[in-house]
Amino acid sequence: MSASKPTQKTSQILPSCYHLKNPEYTGSIYVGGKVYQTPYFSTKEEAELELRCLEKTMSYEMIETLEMEGMYPERATIMEEKYQASGRTDGLYTGLNMRDVSVSNNATD
């Protein structure tokens, strides 16, 4: 894996096809554009067990992604600071970025 954080990651069980009644199943892990797969198994349960093993081998839970940070991680901090400074207690963040405009604290306005 590369040194930079991947954009996203997913771990799931996939059928070999969607049109048959009894497909085989594989565990699939997608991390930053790369796909890692288990062999196919006749039951979903077998594939789930093998997927957990693959996750452990890859340390899947430890892989940090950009998706986990959010689009703009600093935005939440800025909005919370503005909310606290406004003296509001109503949980409404609407209008906090407006400058030179009075914003009503009355939720019915």
C-alpha positions, -999 to 999 in steps of 0.1 A, spaced: 0 0 0 11 36 -6 24 59 21 -4 85 15 -39 79 28 -64 62 5 -96 81 -3 -119 53 9 -122 17 19 -149 -10 19 -152 -45 30 -181 -67 18 -194 -101 7 -203 -103 -30 -221 -130 -49 -205 -145 -80 -236 -134 -99 -270 -119 -92 -291 -140 -116 -287 -175 -101 -305 -188 -70 -274 -203 -54 -243 -182 -64 -209 -186 -47 -196 -158 -25 -164 -140 -21 -151 -115 4 -139 -83 -12 -119 -54 3 -114 -22 -17 -87 2 -4 -78 33 -24 -83 18 -58 -70 -17 -51 -92 -47 -47 -83 -77 -25 -105 -108 -27 -109 -141 -10 -115 -173 -30 -152 -181 -38 -172 -202 -13 -205 -221 -16 -220 -203 15 -220 -167 26 -209 -177 61 -177 -193 48 -169 -162 27 -175 -140 58 -151 -160 79 -124 -158 52 -131 -121 48 -125 -115 85 -91 -133 81 -82 -111 52 -92 -80 72 -69 -91 100 -40 -99 76 -43 -64 61 -50 -46 94 -81 -33 77 -94 -15 109 -61 4 112 -62 18 77 -71 55 79 -88 72 49 -94 107 37 -131 98 39 -128 95 77 -115 130 79 -145 145 62 -144 170 33 -131 199 54 -122 187 89 -115 222 101 -150 233 92 -166 216 122 -142 233 146 -148 268 130 -186 263 131 -186 252 167 -165 282 177 -189 305 159 -219 288 175 -204 291 210 -195 328 204 -230 336 192 -245 326 226 -271 304 209 -285 274 227 -311 263 201 -288 239 181 -293 259 149 -261 266 130 -279 285 102 -265 319 94 -233 317 115 -212 325 85 -231 356 76 -212 388 82 -225 423 88 -261 409 91 -281 404 122 -292 369 127 -323 363 149 -319 338 177 -357 333 176 -364 300 158 -398 311 147 -385 341 126 
